[in-house]
Each structure stands twice: as structure tokens, then as C-alpha cells.
Amino acid sequence: MITDRGRPSHVLLTVEDWRALTGARTGLAQALRMRPDAEDVEFHPPRAPLAEREVDL
């Protein structure tokens, strides 16, 4: 515990402890990067349809 003028002000935690306390979840990209066989995973998401429109400049 870190104090400021004798009052508790900060706590130093490991990232793992902070995630456990805050309920932080791992995202898909991060989870795939952690896999040793990540290069072997094929992922080809469909393209999102985008509507074109004219812009008046």
C-alpha cells in the first residue's frame, strides 16, 4: 500500500490480480495471440456491406 502523508492512496497490483478484481475479460484477438498455434487458425470473416452515398462538399 502506498500512502500520501500517512493516508492510504494507492495500491500496487499485478495485472493478473487487477483483472481478477475488476472482472476484465480477454478479447478475441488477445486470446488468439496467446495460443501457441495461433498462426494455424484460419479466420475469414465476411465483408461488411457498406452503402455508398454522395457527399456534398
N, C-alpha and C positions, 0 to 999 in steps of 0.2 A: 504494500500500500504506500502511495506517495502522499505526503502531506504538504499543505501550504500554510505556513505559520501555525503549525500544530494541528491543523484540521485536515481530515482525510479529503483528498481532492481527486486522485487518480488511482487507477488500478492497472497493473501491467499483466496481461494475459497472453497466452499463446493463441495463435489463430484458431487452432482446433477448439480450445476452451471457449473462445468468443463465439464461434459458430454454434457450439453446443448450447450456450446460454441464450443466444438470440434466435436460434432455430433457423439459421441461414442454411439454404439448400444449395446443392451443386446444380449448376445449369447443364444443359445437354452438351454444349461444346466443351466445357471443363471436364465433364465426366468422360467424354470420348478421348480427350487428351491424356487422361490418367490411365487409360487402358494400354497395356503393352502391345496389343495387336491393333491399335487404332488405325494404322495405315492399311490394314486389310479390310476394314469396314467400308462397305460401299453405301453411299448415300446420295441419291439423285432426286432431290425434291422437285416437284413440278413448278414451272414458272408461274408466277402470279400474273393474272391478266390485268393489264394497265390500260385504262381508257385514255386515248389521246384527246386533247382539246386545244383549240386555238387560244393564244394568249394575246391580249391587246396591250401593246407596249406604247 
